[in-house]
Amino acid sequence: MFSLSSSHIFLLYPQVCDMRKSFNGLSGLVTNELGRVAHSGEVFIFINRKNNQMKLLHWESGGFVLYHKRLEQGTFAGSTSNKVAINWSDLVLIIEGIQIIKSNKKRRFSLE
């Protein structure tokens, strides 16, 4: 069951990733490259060099969950960003292949 939502923190790995890596390899990247704890509950996003595969590593109670999406045609839009932390709506746009060329985001209340 897909249990990710806007309440999670999403972190995009800023480099290309070898999609042969699985739970241990990806959690090693999280620890060694991002300096984060892999079982913190954050969602870590990895994209390959061709921008046609994406893996999401997430810790749920009891163990890791790995989501893997491979596009049969096209690439993930906007995935070449240098930004590490992204929000839920940005992740959905990347997955759906929607690229925003120019937009104005209206100011909203936030506790942050």
C-alpha positions, 0 to 999 in steps of 0.5 A: 500500500502506498502510504506517502502523503504531504505530511512526510519530508521528501529529500531528493538525492542531488546526484545521479544514482545507480538503480542497481542499489537496493535497501542497503546501498541506498540507505548507505548513500543516505548516511554517507552522502546526505548525512541523514539517518535512513530510518528517520521516517523521511522519504529519500528520492533517487533518480538515475542518469537517464531520468527515467527511473526513480526510487523512493526509500522510506522507513515505516514501522518494522522496516524499509519500503522501497518504491520503484518507478520506471518510465517506458517513455519520456523522463521525469520533469524537473528532476535536475534541481539542486534543491535537496528538500522538496515538498509533496506537490513538487514530487507529484509534478516530477512523477507526473511529468509536469514541468512548470516553466514560470509560476507565481506561488501565492503566500500561504500561512505556515508554522515554519 
